[in-house]
Amino acid sequence: MLDFLRQPWPWYVAGPLIGLTVPALLLLGNKVLGISSALRHICAACVPAGIPFLTYNWRAEIWNLFFVLGITIGGFIGYRVLGHPDTAAISAETVQDLQAQMGLTDFSGLLPKELFALENLSNWKGWVFIVLGGFLVGFGTRYAGGCTSGHAISGLSNLQWVSLVAVIGFFVGGLFMTWVIYPLLF
């Protein structure tokens, strides 16, 4: 059984499992799948400072905190029991493109070390990618009213117009960053 779980699941198995989570949450508890709102719930529970954004009945959404806790515990157990790959499985053509167009050379881990190593915080490019990028992702998540998984999985399956606009914005922003901004920085 562990050998089966260690293998990548094909899209036609993993996709429907993720997709069926949305109607299950809606039918069983009238809840919407999403992760980004959990940070607001944690802050509302732990920082009772009278901030209007955090003044609401967070206990009504406690299921979301258990959901995030389950993801965290599941990730830890998965890492310890199932292990992890030494490198990300990407095609040779993608490696060649990343080397030629973006100058990335170290593919020994799950992320390119030229971008995501802690040593990168010692230069301005590292701060742009790690700190400023993290802030922009967090801000964009709140501004868009949810994260990519919330909009792309829950919002689109519920036929929400705002989620379609957000997902298109995510893709356009990602393409713009990859093909315009990133080459200017490197």
Solvent accessible surface area in square Angstrom, and as a share of the most:
residue,aa,sasa,rsa
1,M,169,0.75
2,L,79,0.39
3,D,103,0.54
4,F,121,0.50
5,L,61,0.30
6,R,114,0.42
7,Q,109,0.49
8,P,123,0.77
9,W,98,0.34
10,P,55,0.35
11,W,202,0.71
12,Y,134,0.51
13,V,56,0.32
14,A,31,0.24
15,G,38,0.37
16,P,66,0.41
17,L,97,0.48
18,I,88,0.45
19,G,35,0.34
20,L,116,0.58
21,T,47,0.27
22,V,6,0.03
23,P,53,0.33
24,A,42,0.33
25,L,36,0.18
26,L,60,0.30
27,L,153,0.76
28,L,158,0.79
29,G,37,0.35
30,N,127,0.65
31,K,53,0.23
32,V,76,0.44
33,L,19,0.09
34,G,15,0.14
35,I,61,0.31
36,S,26,0.17
37,S,39,0.25
38,A,4,0.03
39,L,122,0.61
40,R,64,0.23
41,H,11,0.05
42,I,76,0.38
43,C,40,0.24
44,A,8,0.06
45,A,35,0.27
46,C,94,0.57
47,V,70,0.40
48,P,119,0.75
49,A,68,0.52
50,G,63,0.61
51,I,80,0.41
52,P,117,0.74
53,F,96,0.40
54,L,28,0.14
55,T,93,0.54
56,Y,64,0.25
57,N,98,0.50
58,W,46,0.16
59,R,157,0.57
60,A,60,0.46
61,E,56,0.25
62,I,74,0.37
63,W,55,0.19
64,N,4,0.02
65,L,33,0.16
66,F,129,0.54
67,F,58,0.24
68,V,34,0.20
69,L,92,0.46
70,G,42,0.40
71,I,89,0.45
72,T,84,0.49
73,I,85,0.43
74,G,41,0.39
75,G,47,0.45
76,F,124,0.52
77,I,91,0.46
78,G,19,0.19
79,Y,106,0.40
80,R,158,0.58
81,V,71,0.41
82,L,52,0.26
83,G,39,0.37
84,H,95,0.42
85,P,81,0.51
86,D,119,0.62
87,T,61,0.35
88,A,40,0.31
89,A,112,0.87
90,I,78,0.40
91,S,63,0.41
92,A,77,0.59
93,E,123,0.55
94,T,56,0.33
95,V,34,0.19
96,Q,117,0.52
97,D,64,0.33
98,L,41,0.20
99,Q,83,0.37
100,A,88,0.68
101,Q,99,0.44
102,M,28,0.12
103,G,48,0.46
104,L,6,0.03
105,T,97,0.56
106,D,48,0.25
107,F,45,0.19
108,S,61,0.40
109,G,16,0.15
110,L,99,0.49
111,L,105,0.52
112,P,27,0.17
113,K,97,0.41
114,E,57,0.26
115,L,21,0.10
116,F,99,0.41
117,A,20,0.16
118,L,141,0.70
119,E,132,0.59
120,N,22,0.11
121,L,54,0.27
122,S,103,0.66
123,N,71,0.36
124,W,149,0.52
125,K,60,0.25
126,G,4,0.04
127,W,130,0.45
128,V,43,0.25
129,F,39,0.16
130,I,53,0.27
131,V,66,0.38
132,L,86,0.43
133,G,22,0.21
134,G,43,0.41
135,F,131,0.54
136,L,98,0.49
137,V,107,0.61
138,G,37,0.36
139,F,117,0.49
140,G,29,0.28
141,T,23,0.13
142,R,102,0.37
143,Y,178,0.68
144,A,31,0.24
145,G,55,0.53
146,G,11,0.10
147,C,24,0.14
148,T,78,0.45
149,S,40,0.26
150,G,13,0.12
151,H,12,0.06
152,A,42,0.32
153,I,51,0.26
154,S,0,0.00
155,G,4,0.03
156,L,60,0.30
157,S,65,0.42
158,N,48,0.25
159,L,162,0.81
160,Q,77,0.34
161,W,187,0.65
162,V,88,0.51
163,S,1,0.01
164,L,72,0.36
165,V,75,0.43
166,A,14,0.11
167,V,17,0.09
168,I,97,0.49
169,G,41,0.39
170,F,63,0.26
171,F,138,0.58
172,V,91,0.52
173,G,38,0.37
174,G,37,0.36
175,L,104,0.52
176,F,105,0.44
177,M,73,0.32
178,T,51,0.30
179,W,145,0.51
180,V,64,0.37
181,I,57,0.29
182,Y,10,0.04
183,P,58,0.36
184,L,141,0.70
185,L,38,0.19
186,F,96,0.40
